[in-house]
Each structure stands twice: as C-alpha cells, then as structure tokens.
Amino acid sequence: MAYSLEDIFVVAVSSRALFDLTEENRIFQLEGLEKYSSHQLEHESKVLKPGIAFSLIKALLHLNKHSESKRLIEVVVMSRNNADTSLRIFNSIQNYELDITRAALTSGRPLATYLEAFKVDLFLSADEIDVQDAVNAGVAAGLVFESESSYDEDKTDTIKIAFDGDAVLFSDESEKIYQSKGLDAFIEHEKLNVDIPLPEGPFAKMLKHLSFIQKQFPAESNPIRTALVTARNSPAHERVILTLRAWGVRIDEAFFLGGISKGSVLKAFGAQIFFDDQETHLNNSAKVVPSFKVLPKQQKLSIE
C-alpha cells in the first residue's frame, strides 16, 4: 500500500533554508553552475551549518516522538540542484540525525510544480521566485528574511510559531483600508464589521492544521505553542478574537501591540519562526528570531 500524506502536516523546505549555503550560493551567482557543482563535490563530506529554518524543522520532526499511532509531521527537502550535487545535503541531514527521507531535486526546474504532489502545507525557501510561485499556487509559503543574527538551534521540546495578523492569518482586506484611508477609517471599518469573521489569509489553513494537532495533546503539556503578534490594538482587537473563535482554532498567546516593536515580544515568546508581510517589522524581528516574509498573491493578467 502506498504511503499516504493525508492528515499529515507536510513541510517542504529548500536546502538553503535548512542549511547555511551562503558561500555556495555566492559561488553559484558569481562563478556559475560548473564552479558551484565542483565546489559541492569537493566538499561532499563537509557537514553544512544549520540554516534559518533548522531549529523549526528539528523541533517539528521531534513532534513525531510524541505520537505512538502515526506520524504527525513529514518534511520534504526541495532543491533545484540535481541528485549528484545534492549528496552533501543528505550527508548533512544524516549527520544531524534529522528524520528526513523524502526529497524533490529538479535540476533547475521550478519547485512549485511538485507542491501539490507532496501535499505540502508549508513551504520555506530562500528563493523569492519559488516562494512567489508557491503563494500563487495557494500554498502557505515564507521567504527567508536575511539577517546576520544567529539563533538557538537546540530547542526541540516545544515548537513556538508566531504569526502576524492581516495579510498573513487574515486577508489584507482591512490592511488595505488602513493604507489607503488611514487609521480612523480602519477602526471604523472594524467596528462596523466586528461580528463578520475576517476572510482567511494565506496562513489560515496552516493555523487550523496546527490547532488540530494541538487538540491531540493535553493543554498543560502541549508541545506546540502559537502566537499572534499584530500591530492592531483596541478596539480593532475584537474582530480578530471573534474570527479565531468562529474558525474554532486555538491561539496560545496574542499580542496587540498598537505600533510597539515586535522584536522584544517575539524574543520573550521564544519564537522559532515568525511570519510577517511587512519589511518594517521583519527588519526588527529578524534580529532576534528566525523570520520569514509572506508575499502577496499575484493576480493573473487577463488578455482581452
């Protein structure tokens, strides 16, 4: 019987998000594919350092040890490398004892084509084109937000994931009102629509799946904690709370900051990953926690 990925939370992670391939990417960009391939083959036995998504992936895989009946998490490594130049990636996975056995190696072809085949719930990558393709395909996807900061990669007992609200968990409908008409119009809009749940954003489905997994564990010893970290504040908070209630999902911690810097809150929460759509917030958050940018979905151009 074929292995089924139904009801399993599937994360696809690019090799550049999982491991630190900064030098290798520099060689590829400046010296070309041939030099890059030679470098990878020459350093095949040299273990790569953890990348920005390493801590999260390690913690997610550790979650499977909490379940006796079935796997809860599956991780697929995706890369535009070919099989030959990817052996170093697999050697590094084995060295860190990561329970990753599946991969898609496309020899330069777009990765988004294979997201549906692997039933991917979350895609993490350092390649903006691949992330944009995933977003356009309706998959929750995050683009590595580069930072010179280093992060703790040894947290495995608890998974801590933080989300921005508008344009991430929720649609950008309300955010557009704020950007085009200002704060007063935004607050008035949220008051008038307080009883109408916010439309789902690109990460709503992911949050619901995480909430489903959380419900399989006791509340007092749950291995997953989620946080909403939003620039909203009172009175715009009420619609958010009622929306989450209508979705039937659990958010462990919520922070309505009203313009206060998100970095200090995220550090205190101990987020292993944070998703936001605005670089203003990401410039701050990336200094203290691994951060990923959420890109807007691109509309298809109609030809008349």
Secondary structure by P-SEA (a helix, b strand, c coil): ccccccccbbbbbcccccccaaaaaaaaacccaaaaaaaaaaacccccccccaaaaaaaaaaccccccccccbbbbbbcccccccaaaaaaaaaaacccccbbbbccccccccccccccccbbbcccaaaaaaaaaaccccccccccccccccccccbbbbbbbcccccccaaaaaaaacccaaaaaaaaaaacccccccccaaaaaaaaaaaaaacccccccbbbbbbccccccaaaaaaaaaaaaccccccccccccccaaaaaaaacccbbbbccaaaaaaaaaccbbbbbbcbbbbbbcc
